[in-house]
């Protein structure tokens, strides 16, 4: 890189010859005080000036008042929707399951992903504070001791004329890079935005953790219900099998009818191992989410009867959703950080001004460091402007602008995905209500059919194909009802997650959104 530099230097060494000395006061300490004051004056004037690059402006929210295309689409039959209702921060308590409340609290306290997200916030906040240091002069102190020998035919710098001597030098140096164009301030702005992004990402991890624990508990309840229903059908089929065997021994039915029922019992038993495997895996998942090893399963167990649907379902206004979703807020903060980096790239293309000064003393012995004539000081300024760099800085600015465009597009995509998310959940809740009603009616009908056929078996009047079909229908409708109930509970969890989880209502300052 070719650079054009302009600089000025004022220095004085009082125990030797003077070079262009000027009078800044009495003694070297006065000079360095003057320099520090000058640095702070330049810093203040730079901070008061405008910064290059575009200023960040929050994006407008989508111009819509509803999530679904039809005006009546926000309704969920059987579950009143309360528009603009506040979402409680511990929304999982609305399911009225003490076991769920305990395990979610356990997960929040011990989950490793949440702990990592908390640490990431602290890292970003510390880096943002560290970046602020570049706005002010830096002061360093150093002390150097040496023993030297000069050639005999050269004059010694000491009055004694000795060619072997000690030299002790102590100095305090003040340096400052003037933020004339606001590049450092834009860098601070970017780091602050990154800290906010990490804080909102932490809220996203918090919300996802609570949702995943709730969903895992609901899935455990569904699997336990399906295992219980399958065993209930196996017991029913086994009882019918015993009756058929008795009737076959009495010559009332053929052996093929008994064999068909034995096959039905065996086929139903085949359903148990996969369900039991999935249940064990759900228990392992709950152990992981609560910061445990798989062998240390949580004490809480769940079935679908452990949960109750909330009496009312909240629904935020579309305009509020943008400010409530942690992922949207994180995307906006990321766009803010990228936008500020454009100013950093522009400032790097402009002249860079550096001020440096030091004050100290040098003497042949420690005792003489404070003596008159031992003091030295220097004040210097430097201005550098890049003349040719093969377009490196210009292309870096273009890259920063393109990255800001990318961040803005990702932000808008996140907003659109959030609205789709809420709309999908509302449709799922509506369909879930109908599915539960249909599955319950089907199970009731299949149960009545089984009861009637059971009486016919007792009387010896039975059509084995009808019996097998009724048993299969009863099993399928029982499993379908459990699936529908679990899905409706899961959809309700998804609604709270889609609306942001109520983090803004939390009293805990450690988890109450961005604190920086």
Secondary structure as GFF3:
##gff-version 3
##sequence-region A 1 516
A	DSSP	beta_strand	2	13	.	.	.	ID=ss1
A	DSSP	alpha_helix	28	48	.	.	.	ID=ss2
A	DSSP	beta_strand	80	83	.	.	.	ID=ss3
A	DSSP	three_ten_helix	91	95	.	.	.	ID=ss4
A	DSSP	alpha_helix	98	110	.	.	.	ID=ss5
A	DSSP	alpha_helix	112	132	.	.	.	ID=ss6
A	DSSP	three_ten_helix	133	135	.	.	.	ID=ss7
A	DSSP	beta_strand	138	149	.	.	.	ID=ss8
A	DSSP	beta_strand	164	178	.	.	.	ID=ss9
A	DSSP	alpha_helix	183	249	.	.	.	ID=ss10
A	DSSP	alpha_helix	255	289	.	.	.	ID=ss11
A	DSSP	three_ten_helix	304	306	.	.	.	ID=ss12
A	DSSP	beta_strand	312	315	.	.	.	ID=ss13
A	DSSP	alpha_helix	318	324	.	.	.	ID=ss14
A	DSSP	alpha_helix	326	348	.	.	.	ID=ss15
A	DSSP	beta_strand	352	363	.	.	.	ID=ss16
A	DSSP	three_ten_helix	366	368	.	.	.	ID=ss17
A	DSSP	beta_strand	375	388	.	.	.	ID=ss18
A	DSSP	alpha_helix	392	458	.	.	.	ID=ss19
A	DSSP	alpha_helix	464	498	.	.	.	ID=ss20
A	DSSP	three_ten_helix	503	505	.	.	.	ID=ss21
A	DSSP	three_ten_helix	509	511	.	.	.	ID=ss22
###
